[in-house]
Amino acid sequence: MTDNRIVPIVFLGVGNIGGTLLQQIVESGDTIAGRTGLQLAPIALADVSGVLLDPEGLSRETLQG
């Protein structure tokens, strides 16, 4: 198995479009990595209520919550 290149992603808004994209990345991350060699790593979510940030990548539990 080859190493995947990590691509940090910042979401500015997690409404209908951003939330759906985030959900797709979380649910299909392994498939995306297998096909492209890229591991998409959401590191920040921001909206009017505030910001969640982890430079190492937000946990799957946080992203699904």
Secondary structure, DSSP 8 states (H G I E B T S, - for coil): ----EEEEEEEE--SHHHHHHHHHHHHHHHHHHHHHSEEEEEEEEEETTEEEE-TT---HHHHH-
